[in-house]
Amino acid sequence: VLRRAGCSVVAFPDAAPALDALEGGEVDIVVTDISMPGMTGIELCEKIVARHPDVPVIVLTAYGTLESAVAAIRAGAYDFITKPLQQEAVSVAIERAHKHSVLRREVIRLRRELSVAKGDEGLVGSSAELCRVRAMIDRVAQTDVSVLLQGETGTGKEVAARELHRKSHRH
C-alpha cells in the first residue's frame, strides 16, 4: 500500500535495527506493530518520541483495545490503526502524518530564521545531533518542568539554557 502510494519503505524485523536506521538518516514516518520481538511497539514509540520528536509514529495492532490505544497515544503515537488494515485508513494516516512532519520541520526552520533575523542566533549549526537538541528544547520549553543541563565545559550549556528560557512561556 505504501509503495503504491509512492512512499519509500524500509522494513525491519524488529525494533533495534529500526532505531539504528533512525540515527543514521532521514526518516519521515515510522509505522510499527505493537507486537514485535525484542520490544513492543509502545516501547519503540516512546524511544522514537524521546530521540526524534519530529518523526510521527503510527502504531498498528490486531488487538485494538481501548487500553492499547491509550497506551500508544500516551507513548506519543501520532495515530493508532487496528487490523485488518484498510487501505484508505492507512493512506489517510500516512498522508496526515507526513503533512504534520513537514509542517513541524517548517516551523522549526522559520523559528530559526526569525532568531537569526532578530540577531539572537542561539544554537548555531545544522548537524543531526544539534537538530535533535533543538527539537528537545522546543518540546521541553512547552512544559513547566525543571531542567538540568549537563556537559563538558564549552559545550554550550549556557547557550542552550538561554534558548530554552527564550522559547518557554515563562520568558
Secondary structure, DSSP 4 states (H G I P E B T S, - for coil): -TTTTT------SSHHHHHHHHHHS----EEEES--SSS-HHHHHHHHHHH-TTS-EEEEESS--HHHHHHHHHTT-SEEEESSP-HHHHHHHHHHHHHHHHHHHHHHHHHHHHHHHTT---S----HHHHHHHHHHHHHHTS---------TTSSHHHHHHHHHHHSTT-
